[in-house]
Amino acid sequence: MRPRVFARRVDLFDGRGRVRLEATGESSRMNSKETEDRYILPTYNNIRFPLSFVRAEGSYVEDDSGGRYLDLYGGHAVCVLGHCHPRWVEAIAEQAGTFDFYSNLCYCPVRAEAAKLMVERCYSMHQAFFCNSGAEANETALKIARKATGREYIVSMEENFHGRTIGALSVTGFEKSRALFPQNISRWTRFLRLGDLEAFDSLDPEEIAGVILEPLQSVVGVKMAEPEYYRGLRDWCDRTGAVLIFDEVQTGNGRTGKWFVGEHWGVEPDLVTTAKGLGGGYPVGAVLANEKISATVEAGDQATTFGGGPLAAAAVAATYRIIEEEGLVEQVARLSSGVIERLGGYVGRGIEEVRGLGYLLGVRCEKPAKEIQAALLERGILVGTSGDLQTFRLLPPLTVSEEEWGIFFAALDDIFA
């Protein structure tokens, strides 16, 4: 059965990049839009859904006119438990009513619990540093790698995305993005192509502090290399003493059907950065380090006021407990194989290729992805687009059910009929 859809027609953008829509409740939505456009810097205005969401539950979000949408984008890979999971809500509410905040100048039981839950499920990591976002986590990891090795340069991959702060931007593999802010420090970065191990032969290993990569490059439509590449990268870092950093802001916390993505290939990094799904919707990031790297970190190397605060820690602890107790990592592994197989059935009749692992999927279409996104939105389903103009992305909650996937595939049948 399809979700209730109140919009009669939705055109995502007009020719000038502005929202154009005809739907019930347009006045209310446009008032909300106008208020945001007036008071918030216009950094997202050309890519937003033309909707104002006001409530959510499970795999669904609802707009201010009562339109209900199946969310297969998960707030951009964030809402791993679905929206407003009752146990997650209860944990945050209880923490807020018990002990709201103090900085890292004191010990905090819920922070200790969150760190233990996270570290014990992330490869053979030893310790963690909490922060507030993926970009902050990546900048912290770069500092740790440079201090641990005493070297200056970082290797990153073309088409990697690591964040928009100056340090994270400096290892982001989009020249156009870096050129907008030429004051970045990318002169200390060597960019190579994901999957090209031979390119490492051109480097002077004595100057390389670390190698950072998104194991699955999400922004460009979910690209990944062969398993041998990741194993070869681990070997190169072992031989040269460089620190291997996996940016698992999106791939971590169960999204690919493993707690962390390197488990698919038997590859462990030295440092892991993560965020997005880590707090189930609460803003929090983290860096996890193995025992060797942990030993190089000293008091004063890093600091944060809000990182690992009681509310953030309660969100992390609740998220990890729920993922484990509800068997969500195993559920993703089980259901995603069927999802990928069914998507493959559309190859040659609307879809060209399906890429990714678990619930981090890029679906390359014969038509522009925005057209498919708009057609799905008309049918009450949210998906994301990507830097590849023909690829839409699926980043759903880990809790999405077989019935809900059935709604998605019924919509695809209709679109590709």
N, C-alpha and C positions, 0 to 999 in steps of 0.2 A: 504494500500500500504506500502511495506517495505521501510525503509530509504535506501539511496544509501550506498552500502558497497563496498569498494575498496579492502579490504583484501581478498585474495584467500583462505588462511588458517591461522589460528592463534592458536598456542600452547602456553598457558600462560607461562609455565616454563619448563625448561629441568630438568634432574635429579639432577643438582647441584644448582637449585634455580635461574638460569639465564634465561633471556628472550630468547626465540627462536621463530622466526616468518619468514614467507614467505609472502611478500606482496609488492604491488606497493609502491615505495617510500622508500624502506628499507634503502637505503644509507643515505637519509636525516634523518630518524628517528634514525638510529644508531649513526649518528654524534651527534645529540642532546643528546642521551643517554650517549654516551662516555664523552661528556663535563660535564654533571651532575655527572656522576660517578667519574670523576676526581676531581671536585671541591666541591662536597657536601658530607658530611658525610653519610656513607651507612646505614642509619637507616630505609629506606623503600625499598631497592632494591629487596627484595624477595617477595613483595606483590603488586608491581605496575602493572598497565595495560601496555602491551608492545606497547604503543602508545605515540605520542607526540602531545598534543592538542595545537592548535594555535588560535582558535576562537570559539565563542559559541553564540547561540541565542535561547531564549525560552527553550524548552526541549531538545535541541540538542547541541552537541559539535562536532567539526570538527578537524581532525588531519592534519598533515603537508603534506599529499598526497591527501587531499580532501575527505577522508573517513568521513562519517557523521554518528553519533551515537545517538540514543535515550537514554538520561541520566535518568535512574530510580534510580540512586544513589545520585544525586544532590550534587556532590562534597563532599560526606559524610555528608548528612543532612544539608548542608549549604545554597544552592541556592534556598531558599523558593519561590522566585519570578520568578523562571526560570533564565536563564542566560541573563545578560545584558538587563534587563527590561529597556525600554527607559526612564521612569520617574525616576528610580533609578539612571541611568547613568547621567541624566540631573541634579539631585539634588547634586550628588558628584562633578560633573564638575563645577556647579555654586558655590558651597562652596569653591572648590579649587581656583577658580578665584576671590573670594571675601575676604575670611579670612581663611588662611590655617591652622595656628596653634598658640595656646598659651596654657600654662599649666592651671591647675585648680586654679592658683593664681588670675585668673580673672573670672568674670561672662561671660557667653556666651549664647545668645538667643537660638541657635539651640540645645545646650545641655539641656537647660531648657525644650524646646519643646519635645525632645527625652525622657527625664525622665518622663514628665507628660504623654505622650502617653503610655509608658511602664507600669508605676505604676498603672494607671487607668484601665488597662486591665489584671492585674495580681492579681487575688483573691481580698482581701481587703488590699493589701500591702500599705505601707505608704510612704516609701522613698527608694532610690536606690543608689548604689555605682557602678560607671563604672570602668571597668578594661579592660584587653586585651585578655583574653582567658577563657575557662572553668576551666582549672586547677587553674588559679589565682583566679577566682571567688570562687571555692571550698575552697582554702586555706583561703581566706578572711572570708568566712562563718564559718569555724572552729574557727578562732580567735574570731569572734564576739560571737559565742556560748559560748566559754570558759570564755570570759570576762563577759558576761551577767549573767552567773550562778556561776562563781567562782569555777567551778569544772574542773576536769582534763581529764576524759575519754570520748571518742567518741564511739558510737555504729555504726558499718557499716555492710554491708551485704556481705556474700561470693558471689563472682562473680560480685560485683559492680565494675565499672570502673569510677574513678574520676580524672585521670590525671597522668602524669609521673614526675612532680616535686616532690621533696622529701616529702613535706607535703601532697600533694594529693595522692602520691603513698602509704603513710602510712595508708590511709583509703581505698585503692583499694583492692578488695577482691580476689586477685590472689596471692597465696603464692609464686608461681614460679617467678612472676614479682618482688615481694618485696625481694626475696632472692638474686636477681641479684645485689641489692643495700642494703646490710644489715645495712648500716648506717641510714636507714629510722627510723622514730619514731613510728612505729606501736605498740610498747609496750604500747602506750597510747590508743590503739584501741581494742575494743571487737567485734569480728566478729560473726555474727549469720546468719542463713539461711533465705532468703527472704520467707515470708509466714508463718514462725513459730513464732506465738505470744507467745506461752508457753515458749519459750527459754528466754524471757525477765524476767521470774520469777527467773532465776539464777543470775541475776545482782543485785548489790547494787545500788539502784537508787540515793543514796546520792553522788555517785562519777561520775554520767553520766551527762556530759555537754550537749550533743546533740546526735541525731540520724540522720545519713545521709544515703540517699539511692537514687538510680536511680529507680523511680517507675516502669519503664520498663527497664529491663537489656538488653541493645542493643547488646553489644559486644558478649555475649554468645548465641546469636541467638534470642533475643527478648523474654525474660521470664517475666512474671508478676504474681502477686498473685491475690487472690480473693478480691473483693471490701471490704469485712468484715475485711480483714487484715489491709488495710490502715486506715479504721475507728478505728480499735482497737489500731493501732499505735498512732493515734492522741489522743485517750483517755489515753493511757499509758503516753505520754508526758505531757498531762494536769495534770494528777495525781501526777507525779514525779517532774515536773518543768523542765524537759529536753526540749531542743530546737529541734523542728522537722525541718529538712532541706531536701528539695526536690532538687536533682540535676536534673534540667530540661534543661541541655545543649542540649539534643536532643529532649525531649518531649515538650519543650516550643515553643512559638511563632506560634501556630496554627497547628503544625504537626499532632496531634492526632484527629483533628476535634473539639477541644476546644482550647481556647487561651493557657491554661495550664492544664496539665493532671489531676490534682486532682479534677477538675470540673466534671469529669466522675463519681466520687464516693462521691461528696459532702464533700471533705476533703481539708482543707487549712493548709499548713505548716506555720511555723514561719519565715523561710528564704527560698528564692528560688535563685538558681544559674542558669544562662543561658548564652549561647554563640551561636556558630554555626549559626543558621538561624537568630539570632537577628539583624545582620547588612546586611542580604541578600547577603553575600559574602565578606563584608568588615570585617576585624578582629576586634572583640569587644566582651567583656563579661560584665556581670553585676551580682550584688547581690541585691535582693530586700528584704526588711524587713518590718514586720508588725509594728504597732505603738508601741507596748510594747518593742520590740527588738530595734527599732530605738531610743528609749529614752535612751538606755544604751550606745550608740556610742558617743564618744567625739572627739574633735579636736585632731589630731595626732594619733588616733587609726589606721587609714589606710591612705595611700597616693599613688598616681600614677602620673607619668609624662604624659603618653599618654592616659590613660583611660578617655573616654568621650571627647577626642579632637574634634575639629570642624568637621573634615571629618568623623570620626567614628559616631559622633552624627547625622550628616546629613544622613548617611547611615541608622541608626536606625530609625530616624524620617520618612524617605522616605519608608522604609520597612513596618513600622507599618501603615502608611497612605494607602499604596497600598493594604496591606492585608485586611484592613477594607473596603476601598472603592470598591474593586473588589469582596468582599464577599468570600475571599479565605478560611476562617475557615469553613464557611457553605458549600463551594464546596467540601472541603476535607471530611466533615462528610457525604455528600450526595454520592459522587462517591466512597469513600473507602468501603462503605458497599457492593456495587456491586462488587468491586474488590475482597474483601474477599470471597464473595459468589462464584464468578467464580473460584477463586483459590481452594476453597473447592471442586469444581467439579472434580478436578484432584486427589483427595485422592483415593488411591487404583490403580492409573495408572500413577505413577511417583512421586506423592507428598504424604507425610505421615501426615503432620500437618501444619496448618497456625496459627501463633501467632501474637498478637499485636493489636494496635489500629490505626485507621486513616492511615496515610502514614508512619508509623513506623512498618514494617511488617517483620517477620521472616518466611521463607518458608522452612520447613524441607522436604528433598527429599529422595527417596529410594537410589539414587546414591550420591556420593560425590558432595558437592556443587560446587567445582572448575570445575567439568565436566559440570555442568549446566551453570555456569558462562561463561565458554569458548564457549559452544554451543550458548548461547545468544549473546556473543561478535561477533561470526562469522556471526550472523544475524543482527549485527548493534545495539545491545542493551547492555547497561551497568547496571550491578547490583553488589552488594557487597557480600562478604562472611562473615563469623563470626567465633567465637571460637568453635562453634559446626560445625564439619567438614561436616555435611550433611545439613546445613542450609544456604541459601543465604538470603540477606536482600534487601528490597525495601525501599529506603529513598528518594523518588523523589521530585521534585519541587511541591509546592502546586498548581501550575498552570497547571499541566499535564491534557490533555484533554481526553475525552472519546475515540476519534479517536486514540490517542496515546496509550491508554491502549489496544485498539483493536489490534494494531501492536504487542504489547507484548504478548497478548494471542494467536495471530496467530503463533508467534514463539514457544510458549509452545506447541501448537497443533502439530507443526512440530517435535519438540524435543521428545515429549512423544507418538508420533504416533506408 
